[in-house]
Amino acid sequence: MSDNETGESYALAIDAMGGDNAPDIVIAGLDIAAERHPKARFLLVGDEVKLAPLLAAHPRAAAICTLRHAPDAISNDMKPTAALRLRRASLRVAIDAVAAGQAVGVISAGNTGAILALAQVVIRPMQGIARPAMAAIGPSARGDVVLLDLGANISCDARNLVEFAIMGDAFARTVLGLTAPTIGLLNVGSEDMKGDERVRQAAEVLRRSHLGPQFHGFVEGHDITQGTVDVVVTDGFTGNVALKTGEGALKLMADMLRQIFSGSLSGKIAYLLLRPALERLREWLDPRRYNGAVLLGLNGVVVKSHGGTDAQGFAHALDVAMDMVVHRFHERIQDGIQKIQNISVVNLEIAPGDGDSRLATTE
């Protein structure tokens, strides 16, 4: 179905042209999602010449989508400043639909820098949020864990970390279904005196807030994979390093197992014996299960799918976005921000305003 921009409301706007394997995997992913979300309506944005035959070949996807033509696409290597000027690109048109209230959120497997820039400029941060944060779900020994920020903010102050905790709490409740997710601040040690001033100030505010009963305190790098807490909060520089280190460690483990089981006859025999357990491990650590980083704190749901994912991975990222749409994610953040306002400690005051931390003159 074609779109005449009459103002119909959609759950999500889909950037059909973003990603290494777009638009094929996007349409195939929507075909999978149609079974899970048959009542949802999606605004599919992209080149109708390329999309029309794909939709004809995937009738389930076609049944839940309305097509809006966008002739241009933002390449993976395009700079964010250039992407901001490309107003007829599929990503820009999809994000414009969210800003105009035509869709609740947007999902794209395209250029990460362009998504961050366009989302912050066009959709804009929520009232009371100084800086949006990138969050994602990963595996741990005790189940899934939320990690944020993953690179949207290289440096952060205490207020940013507190807001990240509020957003991480809302995300874990919405997507993981946890009623009271535990929260930890990533630090160089678990003792109260460890870390710099901003981390210690953020910890003090969280202890005195409505999140106090859920706040575990400081956690270290190994606590992420141990599942010590459900939500790990840190600045974007540290979070991105932790994420890439974890991805590298998983790849190293997979490569080493491959070498062990294929390097000798005894290794091949061992693989046959261990194959059922290894298949369970592969399913548990399947990156498609964790596809979909989310930019939290904007006036709309923004989900970034991995650019190289397949249809199953894109469908999972869409599931994450739909969970946030259906389960009142933004209302949870607004409620948390209201509860945290006017909590102060020495040198730090969390208060409503333009989103900046304010230095207090008195205790």
BAFIZA-586536 format. One line per 3 residues: for each residue x negated, y, z negated of C-alpha. Coordinates in nm, 4 decimals, padded with zeros to 6 digits, always signed. Each point is the difference from the previous one (the first is absolute). Layout:
BAFIZA-586536
X Y Z; ...
This chain:
BAFIZA-586536
+00.0000 +00.0000 +00.0000; -00.1322 +00.3424 +00.0904; +00.0087 +00.2943 -00.2378
+00.1441 +00.3408 +00.0732; -00.1132 +00.1507 -00.3322; +00.3528 +00.0541 -00.1281
-00.1085 -00.0112 -00.3634; +00.0741 -00.3652 -00.0781; -00.1678 -00.1148 -00.3215
-00.2571 -00.2815 +00.0115; -00.1796 -00.1983 -00.2680; -00.3395 +00.0318 +00.1677
-00.1563 +00.1654 +00.3016; -00.2404 -00.2443 +00.1676; -00.3086 +00.1190 +00.1885
+00.0079 -00.2615 +00.2741; -00.3224 +00.1097 +00.1696; -00.2408 +00.0048 -00.2975
-00.2474 -00.2838 -00.0589; -00.2442 -00.2227 +00.1854; +00.2699 -00.2316 +00.1367
+00.2911 +00.2389 +00.0370; +00.2689 +00.0009 +00.1155; +00.0261 -00.3807 +00.0314
-00.0588 -00.0885 -00.3662; +00.2245 +00.2850 -00.1164; +00.2986 -00.1362 +00.1941
-00.0815 -00.3589 -00.0997; -00.0267 +00.1138 -00.3627; +00.3379 +00.1719 +00.0227
+00.1434 -00.3210 +00.1415; -00.1151 -00.1783 -00.3167; +00.1279 +00.2841 -00.2195
+00.3444 -00.0151 +00.1631; +00.0672 -00.3260 -00.1824; -00.0974 +00.1524 -00.3353
+00.1689 +00.3382 +00.0473; +00.2923 -00.0625 +00.2389; +00.2017 +00.2991 -00.1251
-00.2816 +00.2539 +00.0209; -00.0371 +00.2421 +00.2895; -00.3406 +00.1046 +00.1304
-00.1021 +00.2848 +00.2257; -00.2559 -00.1425 +00.2418; -00.2247 +00.2721 +00.1436
-00.2237 -00.0454 +00.3037; -00.0284 -00.0258 +00.3755; +00.3369 -00.1346 +00.1166
-00.1522 -00.1344 +00.3231; -00.2172 -00.2374 -00.2047; +00.2508 -00.0668 -00.2764
+00.3143 -00.0756 +00.2004; -00.1215 -00.3340 +00.1424; -00.1367 -00.1060 -00.3394
+00.3345 +00.0712 -00.1635; +00.1739 -00.1961 +00.2743; -00.2211 -00.2972 -00.0871
+00.0704 +00.0386 -00.3746; +00.3782 +00.0428 -00.0337; -00.0041 -00.0165 -00.3809
-00.2361 +00.2972 -00.0133; +00.2063 +00.1840 +00.2587; +00.3136 -00.0489 -00.2107
-00.1412 +00.1900 -00.3005; -00.1896 +00.2730 +00.1901; +00.0819 +00.3231 +00.1755
-00.2660 +00.1115 +00.2467; -00.1304 +00.3578 +00.0081; -00.2371 +00.0804 +00.2827
-00.3438 +00.1442 -00.0803; -00.2349 +00.0054 +00.3001; -00.3299 +00.0440 -00.1845
-00.1969 -00.2129 -00.2482; -00.2704 +00.0885 -00.2527; -00.3106 -00.2095 +00.0570
-00.1909 -00.1631 -00.2856; -00.2992 +00.2297 +00.0496; +00.1916 +00.3274 +00.0312
-00.0881 +00.2589 -00.2657; +00.2829 +00.1054 -00.2334; -00.0287 +00.3628 +00.1162
+00.0647 -00.1108 +00.3592; +00.2842 -00.2284 -00.1092; +00.1738 +00.2929 -00.1701
+00.0260 +00.1748 +00.3370; +00.1447 -00.2995 +00.1860; +00.3690 +00.0659 -00.0633
+00.1397 -00.2573 +00.2456; -00.2015 -00.2891 -00.1418; +00.1965 -00.2929 -00.1400
-00.1452 +00.0425 -00.3503; +00.0820 +00.3714 -00.0089; +00.3554 -00.0517 +00.1274
+00.0559 -00.2751 -00.2606; -00.1318 +00.2197 -00.2820; +00.2074 +00.2950 +00.1240
+00.3069 -00.2227 -00.0317; -00.0770 -00.0557 -00.3692; -00.0579 +00.3715 -00.0612
+00.3335 +00.0758 +00.1701; +00.1841 -00.2475 -00.2236; +00.0822 -00.2343 +00.2877
-00.1978 -00.2851 -00.1592; -00.0962 -00.0783 -00.3592; -00.3521 -00.1086 +00.0902
-00.2511 -00.0841 +00.2705; -00.2263 -00.2967 +00.0705; -00.2974 -00.0050 +00.2361
-00.3010 -00.2199 +00.0734; -00.1770 +00.2930 +00.1613; -00.2801 +00.2453 -00.0783
-00.0336 +00.0257 -00.3805; -00.1402 +00.3537 -00.0007; +00.2782 +00.1212 +00.2277
+00.2664 -00.1634 -00.2179; -00.1418 +00.1635 -00.3143; -00.0288 +00.3422 +00.1614
+00.3394 -00.0002 +00.1715; +00.1838 -00.1407 -00.3007; -00.1413 +00.2594 -00.2382
+00.0559 +00.2922 +00.2379; +00.3407 -00.0978 +00.1392; +00.1710 -00.2064 -00.2723
-00.1839 +00.1794 -00.2849; -00.0551 -00.1033 -00.3641; +00.2870 -00.0416 -00.2453
+00.0718 +00.2759 -00.2490; -00.2315 -00.0455 -00.2973; -00.2562 -00.2148 +00.1855
-00.3327 +00.1730 +00.0576; -00.1484 -00.2583 +00.2350; +00.1457 -00.3092 +00.1671
-00.1904 -00.3247 -00.0565; -00.0599 -00.3072 +00.2145; +00.1004 -00.3250 -00.1711
-00.0119 -00.3660 +00.0979; +00.0678 -00.3420 -00.1501; -00.2715 -00.2628 -00.0369
-00.0430 -00.3462 -00.1507; -00.1172 -00.0749 -00.3518; -00.0287 -00.3048 -00.2238
+00.3338 +00.0871 -00.1631; +00.1948 +00.1127 +00.3055; +00.0170 +00.3168 +00.2070
-00.1673 +00.3227 -00.1115; +00.0542 +00.3595 +00.1187; -00.3083 +00.2151 +00.0610
+00.0036 +00.3764 +00.0596; -00.1391 +00.2349 +00.1245; -00.1695 -00.1722 +00.2948
-00.1529 +00.3006 +00.1720; +00.2550 +00.2784 +00.0434; -00.1764 +00.2053 -00.2711
-00.3771 -00.0317 -00.0285; -00.0152 +00.1954 -00.3264; +00.2767 +00.0309 -00.2592
+00.0655 +00.1820 -00.3262; +00.1827 -00.1294 -00.3063; +00.3407 +00.1151 +00.1207
-00.0440 -00.1848 +00.3301; -00.0810 -00.3235 -00.1855; +00.3065 +00.0383 -00.2221
+00.2214 +00.0541 +00.3047; -00.1587 -00.3032 +00.1696; +00.0950 -00.2062 -00.3058
+00.3609 +00.1194 +00.0243; +00.0131 -00.0822 +00.3708; -00.1701 -00.3369 -00.0523
+00.2523 -00.0875 -00.2698; +00.2898 +00.0853 +00.2332; -00.1590 -00.1943 +00.2859
-00.0553 -00.3137 -00.2112; +00.3582 +00.0124 -00.1272; +00.1399 +00.0520 +00.3501
-00.2103 -00.2388 +00.2099; -00.1204 -00.2605 -00.2526; +00.3213 +00.0008 -00.2029
-00.1775 +00.0494 -00.3344; +00.2066 +00.1492 -00.2820; -00.2953 +00.1441 -00.1968
-00.3245 -00.0234 +00.2016; -00.3200 +00.0374 -00.1995; -00.2311 +00.2832 +00.1058
-00.3764 +00.0417 -00.0260; -00.2417 +00.2806 +00.0869; -00.3072 -00.1288 +00.1851
-00.3137 +00.0948 -00.1938; -00.3595 -00.1030 -00.0612; +00.1005 -00.1689 -00.3252
+00.3056 -00.0823 -00.2068; -00.1036 +00.1988 -00.3093; +00.1831 +00.3279 -00.0681
-00.3173 +00.2103 +00.0142; -00.1009 -00.1278 +00.3459; +00.0439 +00.2004 +00.3201
+00.0104 +00.3692 +00.0800; +00.2266 +00.2696 -00.1397; +00.2742 -00.0299 +00.2627
+00.0475 -00.3740 -00.0582; +00.0106 +00.0417 -00.3780; +00.2491 +00.2880 +00.0287
+00.2229 -00.1990 +00.2326; -00.0076 -00.2919 -00.2441; +00.1059 +00.2281 -00.2858
+00.2963 +00.1352 +00.1966; +00.1111 -00.3510 +00.0996; -00.0205 -00.1228 -00.3599
+00.2323 +00.2838 -00.1082; +00.2405 -00.0387 +00.2914; +00.2961 -00.2292 +00.0680
-00.2549 -00.2343 +00.1626; -00.1853 -00.0382 -00.3312; +00.1367 -00.3493 -00.0784
-00.1084 -00.1173 +00.3468; -00.3415 +00.1697 -00.0026; -00.2711 -00.2605 -00.0576
-00.2859 +00.2503 -00.0106; -00.3210 -00.0146 +00.1991; -00.0763 -00.2923 +00.2300
-00.3123 -00.0970 +00.1943; -00.0543 -00.1273 +00.3518; +00.0299 -00.3687 -00.0909
+00.3389 +00.0681 -00.1598; +00.1504 +00.0678 +00.3444; -00.0328 -00.3611 +00.1177
+00.0573 -00.1427 -00.3496; +00.3430 +00.1639 -00.0061; -00.0604 +00.1681 -00.3362
+00.2596 +00.2620 +00.0943; +00.2664 +00.0317 +00.2685; -00.1031 +00.3505 +00.1131
-00.3590 +00.1240 +00.0286; -00.0406 +00.3785 +00.0292; -00.3124 +00.1763 +00.1269
-00.1187 +00.2762 +00.2342; -00.0039 -00.0562 +00.3739; -00.3771 -00.0354 +00.0306
-00.0236 -00.2760 -00.2601; +00.3203 -00.1682 +00.1139; -00.1118 -00.0175 +00.3611
-00.3358 -00.1480 -00.1001; +00.1747 -00.2581 -00.2195; +00.2400 -00.0910 +00.2808
-00.2703 -00.0423 +00.2646; -00.2212 -00.1944 -00.2426; +00.2868 -00.2380 -00.0748
+00.0742 -00.0492 +00.3697; -00.3675 -00.0708 +00.0644; -00.0165 -00.2510 -00.2840
+00.3002 -00.1910 +00.1356; -00.1530 -00.0093 +00.3475; -00.3317 -00.1214 -00.1429
+00.1779 -00.2769 -00.1912; +00.1875 -00.1096 +00.3142; -00.3208 -00.0026 +00.2083
-00.1880 -00.2010 -00.2627; +00.2794 -00.2568 -00.0291; +00.0054 -00.0324 +00.3784
-00.3742 -00.0655 +00.0055; +00.0214 -00.2530 -00.2830; +00.2806 -00.2032 +00.1551
-00.1269 +00.0089 +00.3581; -00.3752 -00.0389 -00.0548; -00.0183 -00.3750 -00.0625
+00.1974 -00.3229 +00.0175; +00.0448 -00.0057 -00.3767; +00.1295 +00.3567 +00.0152
+00.2567 -00.0937 +00.2638; +00.1146 -00.2960 -00.2099; +00.0278 +00.2266 -00.3050
+00.2099 +00.2448 +00.2039; +00.2464 -00.2752 +00.0920; +00.0352 -00.0938 -00.3660
+00.0386 +00.3609 -00.1136; +00.2091 +00.1201 +00.2931; +00.3355 +00.0274 -00.1881
-00.1593 +00.2087 -00.2770; -00.1876 +00.2144 +00.2515; +00.3230 +00.0642 +00.1924
+00.1647 +00.1228 -00.3207; -00.2995 +00.2254 -00.0630; +00.0190 +00.1344 +00.3549
+00.3690 +00.0806 -00.0402; -00.0623 +00.1652 -00.3369; -00.2756 +00.2234 +00.1385
+00.1579 +00.0579 +00.3422; -00.0611 +00.3713 +00.0736; +00.3372 +00.0217 +00.1736
+00.1654 -00.0426 -00.3406; -00.1679 +00.3216 -00.1135; +00.0395 +00.1994 +00.3199
+00.1444 +00.3455 -00.0503; -00.1786 +00.2798 -00.1828; +00.2431 +00.2658 -00.1215
-00.0480 +00.3755 -00.0262; +00.1784 +00.0836 -00.3265; +00.1283 +00.3367 -00.1151
+00.1511 +00.1369 +00.3224; +00.3586 +00.0955 +00.0835; +00.0438 -00.3253 +00.1853
-00.1317 -00.3559 +00.0096; -00.3260 -00.0270 +00.1997; -00.1486 -00.3467 +00.0604
-00.3238 -00.0608 +00.1891; -00.0272 -00.3492 +00.1473; -00.3463 -00.1372 +00.0790
-00.0843 +00.0862 +00.3598; -00.1082 -00.3523 +00.0905; +00.2900 -00.1873 -00.1601
+00.2318 -00.2428 +00.1772; +00.3785 -00.0170 +00.0066; +00.0210 -00.1746 -00.3388
-00.2203 +00.2644 -00.1600; +00.2011 +00.2867 +00.1492; +00.3224 -00.1619 -00.1212
-00.1445 -00.0186 -00.3515; -00.0956 +00.3693 +00.0082; +00.3555 +00.0735 +00.1078
+00.1271 -00.2039 -00.2973; -00.2056 +00.2213 -00.2336; +00.1505 +00.3134 +00.1549
+00.3531 -00.1386 -00.0258; -00.0484 -00.0893 -00.3671; -00.0921 +00.3620 -00.0656
+00.3001 +00.1271 +00.1951; +00.2511 -00.2329 -00.1663; -00.1240 +00.0152 -00.3600
-00.0065 +00.3792 -00.0532; -00.3765 +00.0402 -00.0043; +00.0007 +00.3803 +00.0162
+00.2567 +00.0340 -00.2770; -00.2297 -00.2040 -00.2240; -00.2902 +00.2369 +00.0701
+00.2126 +00.3083 -00.0654; +00.1154 -00.1469 -00.3289; -00.3604 -00.0739 -00.1009
-00.1193 +00.3505 +00.0890; +00.2763 +00.1560 -00.2091; -00.0934 -00.2143 -00.2997
-00.3708 +00.0854 +00.0247; +00.0446 +00.3763 +00.0201; -00.1268 +00.2167 -00.2836
-00.2168 -00.2705 -00.1572; -00.3281 +00.1691 -00.0871; -00.3361 -00.0879 -00.1484
-00.3085 +00.2087 -00.0661; -00.0986 +00.1792 +00.3234; +00.2777 -00.1616 +00.2029
+00.3659 +00.0829 +00.0391; +00.2348 -00.2050 +00.2135; +00.2765 +00.2396 +00.0968
+00.2279 +00.0770 +00.2925; -00.1439 +00.2341 +00.2589; -00.1874 -00.0048 +00.3257
-00.1719 -00.3307 -00.0658; -00.3285 +00.1207 -00.1459; -00.1402 -00.0930 -00.3400
-00.0023 +00.2993 -00.2340; -00.2680 +00.0583 -00.2593; +00.1466 +00.0715 -00.3400
-00.1494 +00.2722 -00.2174; +00.1084 -00.1586 -00.3284; +00.0406 -00.3476 -00.1378
